[in-house]
Amino acid sequence: MSTLNTAPERPPAQNDEGTLIDTSKMNAGQRAALELTEAARDAAAEKSSFGSDLFMGRFDPSKILPFPEQRAEDRDQGDAFLQRLEKFLREKVDADAIDRTGEIPDDVIKGLAEMGTFGIKINGQYGGLGLSQTNYSRAAMLLGSYDANLTALISAHQSIGVPQPLIMFGNEEQKKKYLPRVAKGEISAFALTEHDVGSDPATMKTSAEPTADGQYFILNGEKLWCTNLIKAGILVVMAKTPPKVVNGKSRNQITAFIVDVNTPGVEITHRCRFMGLKALYNGVVRFNNVKVPRENILHAEGKGLKVALSTLNTGRLTLPAACVGLGKRCLEIVKKWANDRVQWGAPIGKHAAIADKIAKIAANTFATESMALFTSSIVDRDKKADIRIEAAMAKLWGTEAAWRAIDETMQIRGGRGYETADSLRARGDAPIPVERMMRDCRINMIFEGSSEIMRLFLAREALDPHLKVSGAVLNSQLPMGKRAAAAMKAGLFYATWYPRQWLPSFGGLPSGLNGKLKAHLKYVARNSRRLARRLFHAMIKFGPKLEREQVLLGRFVDIGTELFAMAATCSRAHSLMRGASPAKSAEFLSLADYFCASTRLRIETLFHGLTHNADAKGYRLAQTVLKEEMPVLSDGIVKLQ
Ligand SMILES: Cc1cc2nc3c(=O)[nH]c(=O)nc-3n(C[C@H](O)[C@H](O)[C@H](O)COP(=O)(O)OP(=O)(O)OC[C@H]3O[C@@H](n4cnc5c(N)ncnc54)[C@H](O)[C@@H]3O)c2cc1C
């Protein structure tokens, strides 16, 4: 019997609401933000996933091996659509012109709508294509390889706009009313962000007050950076509704409403323009006493943040998929250039410094694709599956890897990378749009959960099993009796859990696995336990203050994420190698082996950084920079403040 595979005891179920985290030392703003997001956390957290298990020292090979194959019928359905989409993109879409003009031609939007691109995941009974999450991710990949403006249009409409929350939370009447409209091509958008509400929705100002008869809500406020707004017919709007009393305390409520853009009082006040995504139809919208019927509430009153967070959990899977498309396009560019461009007597791809960059782009793209496909397949197997951790890891890792890929591609292309496609074309050079791709790519690490927020989210989830066991012990807001009882329970749990984290891993991996892949997967198993031990030690050392150690927690999250990337990559390589020719098999192996070898180096550096770092000094320095006048850092520049 394998110890890789043995189920460690799960921590006891969640304590009473509000007992997990001690909020007594927080200021009012921090407490409000925490209580609101805690209340909206997904209860699916009770079930563990491959990613969440890694933080508890559990590597369960049966959750990642064999790599989930797409069913032949599903693949064929996807292929038929993707072939049409690819032909359309090649023949009808000029991505440079869209970037130059900042507009997507109407016939492009019409053509995309006619082939069903606005309803890829919407069920056939509501007029959509009814394709799987995997096929949707493949479409995002295709779009991401060609035009980021179109990717954003389709993604903001379908991953976070009306379709996704409606599919997840809408009632039958709402689905019948709105899904056929959005499937046909009526564009939708998602309005959460405000001037003072970025990553922290607790400070939301847009409000919806019920009318005296309770049949309507009157919406007032302003939303910022709403993608697709300028072309949208329908919006999902998050607004504050009257507070509710929970456990004797008043708790802020956020509710999600479906709002028709042509409702009186909806006013688009500004179109925003950005560094990249020049044709994004993004803007500011004001709601002036907009009357919204109660039946337009999605899910239920007060469940808006849950709608938003759940929508984003699946929605953010689009970004790593699109980043795979970008990575593959980068490889196409550097492959040609590094073979053709001769400097210092050799093609630049033969110079080790350039070859190193190419290997990284290749391996990281393969890894991102493995994570995105693996996570998409979980959704296809079970629509209610908990993919929060894997989707966040894929988003965090994939968008950062894509940024490095485009950065390396620009370096490899040299001066031509920095020159615009139009300028290259005008002087007779190949119009390769690396600078456009770079401008378009940067936002991926900011929207749909910035990298910092993804790390905080993953850290919260990594600590969750421990908070369930010992949160009450450390919570000074609870009576002593309750804390003592919790301490007993926690003692029992850790008395068996902790020694297990020192046990060696023996196997549990399938036969026929290549020796190198096996060694890498054993490393994942071993280091998942090491990660769990070190996280536990950090909890003992810092207690409730661990929550403030963001950089340290970020290292734990990054280790877990790298382990997930390694496992998904090895599993996929194993699956691709089966039945492949020896030459092809060697190629798959070299991708996975190089990826894992580099990841292991990163993981070792991250472990080292847990105890050897300059975090405290850095934090103090940053606070000094923020507060003090430091002429050495401000002299000699044009002063603007
Ligand atoms: C092109 C574009 C399209 C967008 N589309 C939409 C859309 O369709 N709908 C919508 O609702 N919104 C949209 N947004 C908003 C986007 O989701 C936000 O920009 C994002 O949530 C970050 O919010 P913010 O910019 O206000 O940053 P802030 O929340 O002010 O954060 C600033 C910085 O601080 C970091 N930070 C914040 N809090 C913490 C913390 N507790 N710990 C550590 N670091 C922290 C952030 O990661 C970031 O680096 C869009 C934005 C852009 C630029």
The ligand as a MOL file (V3000), in Angstrom:
LIG
                    3D

  0  0  0     0  0            999 V3000
M  V30 BEGIN CTAB
M  V30 COUNTS 53 58 0 0 0
M  V30 BEGIN ATOM
M  V30 1 C -7.9490 46.8550 -18.6620 0
M  V30 2 C -8.7510 46.5960 -17.4500 0
M  V30 3 C -9.9470 45.8700 -17.5500 0
M  V30 4 C -10.7240 45.6460 -16.4130 0
M  V30 5 N -11.9430 45.0260 -16.5410 0
M  V30 6 C -12.7670 44.9670 -15.4510 0
M  V30 7 C -14.1180 44.5070 -15.5800 0
M  V30 8 O -14.5700 44.1120 -16.6600 0
M  V30 9 N -14.9090 44.5410 -14.4790 0
M  V30 10 C -14.4580 44.9600 -13.2690 0
M  V30 11 O -15.2210 44.9540 -12.3130 0
M  V30 12 N -13.1730 45.3720 -13.1050 0
M  V30 13 C -12.3340 45.4040 -14.1690 0
M  V30 14 N -11.0480 45.8620 -14.0340 0
M  V30 15 C -10.5450 46.1780 -12.7100 0
M  V30 16 C -9.4800 45.2050 -12.2470 0
M  V30 17 O -10.0440 43.9720 -11.9180 0
M  V30 18 C -8.7330 45.8850 -11.0920 0
M  V30 19 O -7.8210 46.7600 -11.6950 0
M  V30 20 C -8.0480 44.9350 -10.1800 0
M  V30 21 O -9.0000 44.2590 -9.4220 0
M  V30 22 C -7.0950 45.6350 -9.2330 0
M  V30 23 O -7.7460 46.6930 -8.6020 0
M  V30 24 P -7.0680 48.1370 -8.5650 0
M  V30 25 O -6.5270 48.4370 -9.8960 0
M  V30 26 O -8.0000 49.1050 -7.9660 0
M  V30 27 O -5.8340 47.9170 -7.6130 0
M  V30 28 P -5.7900 48.0420 -6.0150 0
M  V30 29 O -6.7530 47.1050 -5.3920 0
M  V30 30 O -5.8270 49.4600 -5.6210 0
M  V30 31 O -4.3340 47.4760 -5.7680 0
M  V30 32 C -3.1400 48.1950 -6.1390 0
M  V30 33 C -1.9620 47.2550 -5.9470 0
M  V30 34 O -1.9150 46.8160 -4.5860 0
M  V30 35 C -2.0090 45.4050 -4.5270 0
M  V30 36 N -2.8260 45.0620 -3.3580 0
M  V30 37 C -4.1030 45.4100 -3.1020 0
M  V30 38 N -4.4990 44.9120 -1.9270 0
M  V30 39 C -3.4450 44.2350 -1.4210 0
M  V30 40 C -3.2310 43.4950 -0.2210 0
M  V30 41 N -4.1890 43.3270 0.6940 0
M  V30 42 N -2.0250 42.9230 -0.0400 0
M  V30 43 C -1.0480 43.0480 -0.9710 0
M  V30 44 N -1.1930 43.7290 -2.1100 0
M  V30 45 C -2.3780 44.3260 -2.3340 0
M  V30 46 C -2.6520 44.9710 -5.8310 0
M  V30 47 O -2.3090 43.6480 -6.1930 0
M  V30 48 C -2.0640 45.9820 -6.7900 0
M  V30 49 O -0.7720 45.5760 -7.1550 0
M  V30 50 C -10.2600 46.1040 -15.1510 0
M  V30 51 C -9.0650 46.8060 -15.0610 0
M  V30 52 C -8.3280 47.0840 -16.1870 0
M  V30 53 C -7.0750 47.9020 -16.0570 0
M  V30 END ATOM
M  V30 BEGIN BOND
M  V30 1 1 1 2
M  V30 2 1 2 3
M  V30 3 2 2 52
M  V30 4 2 3 4
M  V30 5 1 4 5
M  V30 6 1 4 50
M  V30 7 2 5 6
M  V30 8 1 6 7
M  V30 9 1 6 13
M  V30 10 2 7 8
M  V30 11 1 7 9
M  V30 12 1 9 10
M  V30 13 2 10 11
M  V30 14 1 10 12
M  V30 15 2 12 13
M  V30 16 1 13 14
M  V30 17 1 14 15
M  V30 18 1 14 50
M  V30 19 1 15 16
M  V30 20 1 16 17
M  V30 21 1 16 18
M  V30 22 1 18 19
M  V30 23 1 18 20
M  V30 24 1 20 21
M  V30 25 1 20 22
M  V30 26 1 22 23
M  V30 27 1 23 24
M  V30 28 2 24 25
M  V30 29 1 24 26
M  V30 30 1 24 27
M  V30 31 1 27 28
M  V30 32 2 28 29
M  V30 33 1 28 30
M  V30 34 1 28 31
M  V30 35 1 31 32
M  V30 36 1 32 33
M  V30 37 1 33 34
M  V30 38 1 33 48
M  V30 39 1 34 35
M  V30 40 1 35 36
M  V30 41 1 35 46
M  V30 42 1 36 37
M  V30 43 1 36 45
M  V30 44 2 37 38
M  V30 45 1 38 39
M  V30 46 1 39 40
M  V30 47 2 39 45
M  V30 48 1 40 41
M  V30 49 2 40 42
M  V30 50 1 42 43
M  V30 51 2 43 44
M  V30 52 1 44 45
M  V30 53 1 46 47
M  V30 54 1 46 48
M  V30 55 1 48 49
M  V30 56 2 50 51
M  V30 57 1 51 52
M  V30 58 1 52 53
M  V30 END BOND
M  V30 END CTAB
M  END
